[in-house]
Amino acid sequence: MNPLDIVKFSVKAIAVRKRRAALTLIGIFVGVVTLTAVVSYAEGFGVYINQLIKGSSLRTIYLMSMQSPLTDSDISTLSTIPHVERVAPMVRLSTSITINGITSRVSITGLDMDYLQDAAPDLKILEGVIPQNYEGGAIIGYNLAERFVDDPTALVGTTVKIMGSNIRISAVAAPYGTSIFTDVDNSIILPLDVAEKLQMNFFRAARGYAIVMIVADSESNVDYVVDELRSEFGDTATAISMKDVQRALSTMINTSVLVIGAIAGMTIVVASIGMMNSMYTAVTERTKIIGTMRALGASRRDIVLLFLVEAMIISISGVLPGMAAGYLGALAFSSLTGGMLTVGGGMTVGQRRPAGGMAVRAQPATQPQISASMVPTLPLEIALMIFLITVAVTIIGAIPPSLRAASLEPSEALRYE
């Protein structure tokens, strides 16, 4: 039999027993939907994690105070720890600002501008210049600027009242993304001394730092520095290294994908068993037809191919829609949950009305607070792997009944009742 005749016969056979074929197809479809949704969501989460750690190298460690703020004396102690290359204290605040009559909640980060590239590698300035230390000025994130004006660059030179003080916007950052350092696109970055003055004047607080960024001289020495930090500060501060964050998140993602993927994979195995059962039933129903074909000259190979092609058509018909539905389902789930993941937070300390008459609700943040959009992704190579594995598994399930059909002797098949 030529290939075209085999395909036509297989399609006709599916049409004749369409209900049984449909049930087999649904089993494959459900398995592929589950597997695709899990994998695409996990891949999207992996991309999100890469965005999350974008703002710091794996040499970076964040030391966050759990009790009283870290002092200048603590900063000096940190600088003496072996393998510590740089120490950059940070001030984190949260407040509301109003520009052009539009009020928006913002996160403010203060740090030494000499360490800006350590905290946010490859940060580009779209318009303006980076403010210098001990000079008034601020960098505003691109997305935050867009909340107030259509053209973010138009804000350069604008004076904004922040926590009772007039601050000039010196620069607008180019779209950057989210990092563990801060959500650059949706925040304001100030020189450390300016942020310290805001904190002390507004909260009447003593000089101190909730967060300190520490850069080790190499990735291999990060664990040593973390051990020293924990030994020095005990329970009064928490040391989090980007190396540990990446390691923990990678382990979590891989474990989750393995467990859930295995559960989803079992549905495909069940679908394969369903295919086998369906094919065995088909062999029984077509015993006389198989005998007639063998008597007319069809080879054992032709009989095997008839059943395998039929199984392949059913499998592909379930796999392709299943992959599309699985990916769309992952997108829908992400949309329903807001597609946002947030890390960190702070403590609201109250409300006051500074000079200028605008009510400002401010809070010092004890941890970096960032958010990023998590969008499921399905790379071509992953999609191809799901397709090939599913088709292969279902075809393997069809091999035993195909071989049984090919082993029937024509004389016995024709006498079958």
C-alpha positions as CSV (number, residue, x, y, z in Angstrom):
1,M,0.0,0.0,0.0
2,N,1.3,3.5,-0.8
3,P,1.5,6.1,2.0
4,L,-1.5,8.1,0.7
5,D,-3.8,5.0,0.9
6,I,-2.6,4.3,4.4
7,V,-3.5,7.8,5.5
8,K,-6.9,7.7,3.8
9,F,-7.7,4.4,5.4
10,S,-6.6,5.6,8.8
11,V,-8.7,8.8,8.6
12,K,-11.8,6.7,7.5
13,A,-11.2,4.3,10.4
14,I,-11.2,7.2,12.8
15,A,-14.4,8.6,11.3
16,V,-16.1,5.3,11.7
17,R,-15.4,5.0,15.4
18,K,-15.3,8.7,16.1
19,R,-16.7,8.5,19.6
20,R,-14.0,6.2,20.9
21,A,-11.4,8.2,19.0
22,A,-12.8,11.4,20.5
23,L,-12.5,10.0,24.1
24,T,-8.9,9.0,23.4
25,L,-8.1,12.4,21.9
26,I,-9.6,14.1,25.0
27,G,-7.3,12.1,27.3
28,I,-4.3,13.2,25.3
29,F,-5.6,16.8,25.2
30,V,-6.0,17.1,29.0
31,G,-2.5,15.7,29.6
32,V,-0.9,18.1,27.2
33,V,-2.9,21.1,28.6
34,T,-1.7,20.4,32.1
35,L,1.9,19.8,31.1
36,T,2.1,22.9,28.8
37,A,0.5,25.2,31.4
38,V,2.9,24.0,34.1
39,V,6.0,24.3,31.9
40,S,5.1,27.7,30.5
41,Y,4.3,29.1,33.9
42,A,7.6,27.8,35.3
43,E,9.5,29.2,32.3
44,G,7.9,32.6,32.9
45,F,8.8,32.5,36.5
46,G,12.4,31.7,35.6
47,V,12.4,34.9,33.4
48,Y,11.0,36.8,36.3
49,I,13.7,35.6,38.6
50,N,16.3,36.8,36.1
51,Q,14.6,40.2,36.1
52,L,14.6,40.1,39.9
53,I,18.4,39.6,40.3
54,K,19.2,41.9,37.3
55,G,20.1,44.8,39.6
56,S,22.9,43.1,41.5
57,S,25.7,40.8,40.6
58,L,26.2,37.5,42.4
59,R,28.9,39.2,44.4
60,T,26.3,41.4,46.2
61,I,25.1,40.9,49.7
62,Y,22.3,42.9,51.4
63,L,22.5,43.3,55.1
64,M,19.1,44.3,56.6
65,S,18.7,45.4,60.2
66,M,16.0,43.5,62.2
67,Q,16.1,45.7,65.2
68,S,17.8,49.2,65.5
69,P,19.2,50.7,62.3
70,L,22.8,50.1,61.4
71,T,25.1,52.9,62.4
72,D,28.3,54.5,60.9
73,S,30.2,52.4,63.4
74,D,28.7,49.2,61.9
75,I,29.6,50.5,58.4
76,S,33.2,50.8,59.5
77,T,33.1,47.3,60.9
78,L,31.8,45.9,57.6
79,S,34.6,47.5,55.7
80,T,37.2,45.6,57.8
81,I,35.7,42.2,57.0
82,P,38.1,40.2,54.8
83,H,37.1,39.9,51.1
84,V,34.7,42.9,51.4
85,E,35.4,45.2,48.4
86,R,32.8,47.9,48.9
87,V,30.1,48.9,51.4
88,A,27.2,51.1,50.5
89,P,24.6,52.0,53.0
90,M,21.0,52.7,51.8
91,V,18.0,54.6,53.0
92,R,14.6,53.4,52.0
93,L,11.4,55.5,52.2
94,S,7.9,55.5,50.9
95,T,5.7,58.5,50.4
96,S,3.3,60.2,48.0
97,I,4.2,63.0,45.6
98,T,2.0,65.3,43.4
99,I,3.0,66.6,40.0
100,N,0.7,68.4,37.6
101,G,-2.1,67.8,40.0
102,I,-1.6,64.0,39.9
103,T,-0.7,62.2,43.1
104,S,1.1,58.9,43.2
105,R,2.7,56.6,45.7
106,V,6.4,56.3,45.2
107,S,9.3,54.4,46.7
108,I,12.5,56.4,47.4
109,T,16.0,54.9,47.7
110,G,19.0,56.9,48.8
111,L,22.5,55.7,48.2
112,D,26.0,57.0,47.5
113,M,25.9,57.9,43.8
114,D,29.4,56.5,43.4
115,Y,27.9,53.1,44.0
116,L,24.9,53.5,41.6
117,Q,26.3,51.2,39.0
118,D,27.1,48.5,41.6
119,A,23.4,48.5,42.6
120,A,22.0,48.9,39.1
121,P,24.5,47.7,36.5
122,D,23.9,49.1,33.0
123,L,21.5,51.8,34.2
124,K,21.1,54.4,31.5
125,I,20.0,58.0,31.8
126,L,17.4,59.0,29.2
127,E,17.6,62.7,29.8
128,G,19.5,64.9,32.3
129,V,22.5,64.1,34.4
130,I,23.0,61.9,37.5
131,P,23.0,64.1,40.6
132,Q,26.2,64.3,42.6
133,N,26.6,63.5,46.2
134,Y,25.9,66.5,48.6
135,E,23.9,68.2,45.8
136,G,20.1,68.4,45.6
137,G,18.7,66.3,42.8
138,A,16.9,63.1,42.0
139,I,16.6,60.3,39.4
140,I,13.0,59.4,38.5
141,G,12.1,56.1,37.0
142,Y,10.6,56.0,33.5
143,N,7.3,54.4,34.4
144,L,6.8,56.6,37.4
145,A,7.5,59.7,35.2
146,E,4.9,58.5,32.7
147,R,2.2,58.6,35.4
148,F,2.5,62.4,35.5
149,V,3.4,63.4,31.9
150,D,3.2,61.9,28.4
151,D,6.9,62.7,27.8
152,P,8.9,61.6,30.8
153,T,11.9,63.7,29.7
154,A,9.8,66.9,30.3
155,L,10.2,66.4,34.0
156,V,13.9,67.1,34.0
157,G,14.4,70.4,35.9
158,T,11.0,70.1,37.6
159,T,11.0,70.8,41.4
160,V,9.0,68.3,43.4
161,K,8.0,68.6,47.1
162,I,9.0,65.3,48.8
163,M,8.3,65.0,52.5
164,G,8.3,68.7,52.9
165,S,11.5,69.4,51.0
166,N,11.9,70.7,47.5
167,I,13.8,68.3,45.3
168,R,14.8,69.0,41.7
169,I,14.5,66.1,39.2
170,S,18.0,65.9,37.6
171,A,17.5,62.9,35.4
172,V,15.0,60.4,34.0
173,A,16.2,56.8,33.9
174,A,15.7,54.8,30.7
175,P,13.4,51.8,31.1
176,Y,15.4,49.4,33.2
177,G,13.2,46.8,34.8
178,T,13.0,45.4,38.3
179,S,15.9,44.4,40.5
180,I,16.5,43.4,44.1
181,F,18.0,46.8,44.6
182,T,14.7,48.6,43.8
183,D,12.0,48.8,41.2
184,V,14.0,51.3,39.2
185,D,11.2,52.2,36.7
186,N,8.7,53.0,39.4
187,S,10.9,54.8,42.0
188,I,13.0,57.8,42.8
189,I,16.7,57.5,43.5
190,L,18.3,60.2,45.7
191,P,21.9,60.9,46.8
192,L,22.4,59.2,50.2
193,D,22.9,62.5,52.1
194,V,19.6,64.0,50.7
195,A,17.6,60.9,51.6
196,E,19.2,60.9,55.1
197,K,18.1,64.5,55.6
198,L,14.5,63.7,54.6
199,Q,14.5,60.7,57.0
200,M,15.9,62.7,59.9
201,N,13.7,65.8,59.3
202,F,10.5,64.0,58.6
203,F,10.7,61.2,61.1
204,R,12.9,63.0,63.7
205,A,15.0,59.9,63.5
206,A,18.6,59.5,64.3
207,R,21.1,58.8,61.5
208,G,21.0,55.1,60.6
209,Y,20.5,52.6,57.8
210,A,18.0,49.8,57.5
211,I,19.9,48.3,54.5
212,V,23.5,48.1,53.6
213,M,24.8,46.8,50.2
214,I,28.0,44.8,50.5
215,V,30.1,43.7,47.4
216,A,32.5,40.8,47.9
217,D,35.7,40.8,45.9
218,S,34.7,37.5,44.1
219,E,31.7,35.1,43.9
220,S,33.8,32.4,45.6
221,N,34.2,34.5,48.7
222,V,30.5,35.5,49.1
223,D,29.7,32.6,51.4
224,Y,32.7,33.5,53.7
225,V,31.5,37.1,53.9
226,V,28.0,36.0,54.7
227,D,29.3,33.7,57.5
228,E,31.3,36.6,58.9
229,L,28.2,38.9,58.8
230,R,26.1,36.4,60.6
231,S,28.8,35.9,63.2
232,E,29.2,39.6,63.8
233,F,25.5,40.7,63.9
234,G,23.7,37.5,65.0
235,D,19.9,38.0,65.1
236,T,20.1,41.8,64.9
237,A,20.5,41.8,61.1
238,T,19.9,39.4,58.2
239,A,22.4,38.9,55.5
240,I,21.0,37.9,52.1
241,S,23.4,37.2,49.2
242,M,22.2,37.2,45.6
243,K,24.1,34.0,45.2
244,D,22.0,32.3,47.8
245,V,18.8,33.9,46.4
246,Q,19.6,32.5,42.9
247,R,20.5,29.1,44.3
248,A,17.3,28.8,46.4
249,L,15.0,30.1,43.7
250,S,16.6,27.8,41.1
251,T,16.1,24.8,43.4
252,M,12.5,25.8,44.1
253,I,11.7,26.2,40.5
254,N,13.3,23.0,39.4
255,T,11.7,21.0,42.2
256,S,8.3,22.4,41.5
257,V,8.6,21.8,37.7
258,L,9.8,18.2,38.4
259,V,7.0,17.3,40.8
260,I,4.1,19.0,39.0
261,G,5.6,18.0,35.6
262,A,5.7,14.4,36.7
263,I,2.0,14.6,37.8
264,A,1.1,16.1,34.4
265,G,3.3,13.5,32.7
266,M,1.3,10.7,34.3
267,T,-1.9,12.0,32.5
268,I,0.0,11.5,29.2
269,V,0.9,7.9,30.3
270,V,-2.7,7.3,31.1
271,A,-3.7,8.7,27.7
272,S,-1.2,6.3,26.1
273,I,-2.8,3.4,28.0
274,G,-6.2,4.7,26.7
275,M,-4.7,4.7,23.2
276,M,-3.5,1.1,23.6
277,N,-7.0,0.0,24.8
278,S,-8.7,1.8,21.9
279,M,-6.3,0.2,19.4
280,Y,-6.8,-3.3,20.9
281,T,-10.6,-2.8,20.5
282,A,-10.1,-1.6,17.0
283,V,-8.1,-4.7,16.1
284,T,-10.9,-7.0,17.5
285,E,-13.5,-5.0,15.5
286,R,-11.5,-5.2,12.3
287,T,-10.3,-8.7,12.4
288,K,-12.2,-9.7,9.3
289,I,-11.1,-6.6,7.5
290,I,-7.5,-7.3,8.4
291,G,-7.9,-10.9,7.1
292,T,-9.4,-9.6,3.8
293,M,-6.5,-7.1,3.4
294,R,-3.9,-9.7,4.0
295,A,-5.7,-12.1,1.5
296,L,-5.6,-9.3,-1.1
297,G,-1.8,-8.9,-0.6
298,A,-1.3,-6.4,2.2
299,S,1.9,-7.1,4.1
300,R,2.3,-7.2,7.9
301,R,4.2,-3.9,7.6
302,D,1.2,-2.3,6.0
303,I,-1.1,-3.5,8.8
304,V,1.2,-2.1,11.4
305,L,1.5,1.2,9.6
306,L,-2.3,1.5,9.3
307,F,-2.7,1.4,13.1
308,L,0.3,3.5,13.9
309,V,-0.7,6.2,11.4
310,E,-4.2,6.2,13.0
311,A,-2.7,6.6,16.4
312,M,-0.4,9.4,15.2
313,I,-3.4,11.3,13.7
314,I,-5.3,11.1,16.9
315,S,-2.3,12.0,19.0
316,I,-1.4,15.1,16.9
317,S,-5.1,16.2,16.9
318,G,-4.9,16.2,20.7
319,V,-1.4,17.6,21.2
320,L,-1.6,20.8,19.1
321,P,-4.8,22.1,20.5
322,G,-3.7,21.0,24.0
323,M,-0.5,23.0,23.8
324,A,-2.4,26.1,22.6
325,A,-5.0,25.7,25.4
326,G,-2.3,25.1,28.0
327,Y,-0.4,28.2,27.2
328,L,-3.5,30.3,27.0
329,G,-4.6,28.8,30.3
330,A,-1.3,29.8,31.9
331,L,-1.7,33.4,30.5
332,A,-5.3,33.5,31.9
333,F,-4.2,32.4,35.3
334,S,-1.4,34.9,35.4
335,S,-3.9,37.6,34.4
336,L,-6.4,36.6,37.0
337,T,-3.7,36.7,39.7
338,G,-2.6,40.1,38.5
339,G,0.6,38.8,36.9
340,M,2.6,40.6,39.6
341,L,5.0,39.3,42.2
342,T,6.1,41.6,45.1
343,V,9.2,41.2,47.4
344,G,9.8,43.1,50.6
345,G,7.8,45.7,52.4
346,G,7.9,48.3,55.1
347,M,6.0,49.6,58.2
348,T,3.6,52.4,58.0
349,V,4.4,54.9,60.7
350,G,1.6,57.5,60.4
351,Q,0.5,60.6,58.6
352,R,1.5,64.2,58.9
353,R,1.0,67.4,57.0
354,P,4.3,69.2,56.2
355,A,4.8,72.7,55.1
356,G,3.1,73.3,51.7
357,G,-0.3,71.9,52.8
358,M,-0.1,68.6,51.0
359,A,-0.9,65.5,53.1
360,V,1.9,63.0,52.9
361,R,1.8,59.4,54.2
362,A,5.3,58.2,54.6
363,Q,7.0,55.1,55.7
364,P,10.6,53.9,56.1
365,A,11.0,50.5,54.4
366,T,13.0,47.9,56.3
367,Q,13.4,45.8,53.1
368,P,13.6,46.4,49.4
369,Q,10.1,46.5,48.0
370,I,9.9,45.6,44.3
371,S,7.4,44.2,41.9
372,A,7.6,42.7,38.4
373,S,5.3,41.3,35.8
374,M,5.4,37.5,35.5
375,V,4.3,36.4,32.0
376,P,4.2,32.7,31.1
377,T,6.5,31.8,28.2
378,L,6.8,28.7,26.0
379,P,10.1,28.6,24.1
380,L,10.1,26.9,20.8
381,E,12.4,24.1,21.9
382,I,10.3,23.4,25.0
383,A,7.1,23.3,22.8
384,L,8.8,21.0,20.3
385,M,9.9,18.7,23.2
386,I,6.4,18.5,24.6
387,F,5.0,17.7,21.1
388,L,7.6,15.0,20.3
389,I,7.4,13.3,23.7
390,T,3.6,13.2,23.8
391,V,3.3,11.8,20.2
392,A,6.1,9.3,20.9
393,V,4.4,8.0,24.1
394,T,1.0,7.6,22.5
395,I,2.5,5.9,19.5
396,I,4.4,3.5,21.8
397,G,1.0,2.7,23.4
398,A,-0.3,1.8,19.9
399,I,2.6,-0.5,19.0
400,P,1.4,-3.7,20.9
401,P,-2.1,-3.8,19.3
402,S,-0.6,-2.9,15.9
403,L,1.8,-5.9,16.1
404,R,-1.1,-8.1,17.2
405,A,-3.1,-7.1,14.2
406,A,-0.1,-7.8,11.9
407,S,0.3,-11.3,13.4
408,L,-3.2,-12.4,12.5
409,E,-3.2,-15.2,9.8
410,P,-5.6,-14.3,6.9
411,S,-7.4,-17.7,7.1
412,E,-8.1,-17.4,10.8
413,A,-9.1,-13.7,10.5
414,L,-11.6,-14.4,7.8
415,R,-13.3,-17.1,10.0
416,Y,-13.4,-14.8,13.0
417,E,-16.9,-14.1,14.5
